[in-house]
Amino acid sequence: MAVLTHSHVPVTRTEVPWAIRQGAVAGVVAGVVFAAFEMIVSAIMMGLPAFWTPLRMIGAIALGPEAIDTSSSLVAAGVAGLAVHVVLAAIYGAVFAALAGGLRSGPAIIGLASAFGFVLWLLNFYVIAPAAFPWFGDANPMVQFVAHTFFFGSMLGFALWRSHERLLDRAGPRLP
């Protein structure tokens, strides 16, 4: 396996599976941070019963809009929401890792991942959701901007960068 460096170098063929796997893991980590932020902010802005609203809204992607209704099963909506959210976060993380290539600098990868989160927000809320999941139109756009850009994107970049650093630590001395 090629030793990673701090510069932007192309990912070798042997690194691609590692990068995608690490991206998926980093995506799940970022997805958990994102979901926690969403749920806490929802409770703060709309009251404690709204704590579960983000999971219900995500669960409605799989179960249909009736999952949002508080009379529907919270367990079913929550499990579906968690499953959909984790799968999407892993996919987005893997895609980002593949796009980021051999980028190794902490600030650069975090900045690029933040931009990636911003683009996800634009695509998810202004292209996909209006056509397929209109209930997301009720979400606060500023909260969604912060959640996607920083609590998902920046966290994704940080987690991926740290996975690179751990690999470098295990690989031994760095090449010049």
Protein Blocks (a to p, Z undefined) as FASTA:
>chain_A
ZZddfbdcdddfklmmmmmmmmmmmmmmmmmmmmmmmmmmmmmmnojklmmmmmmmmmmm
mnojklmpmkbcfklmmmmmmmmmmmmmmmmmmmmmmmnmmafbfklmmmmmmmmmmmmm
mmmmmmmmmmmmmmlmmpcfklmmmmmmmmmmmmmmmmmmmmmmmmmmmnopadZZ
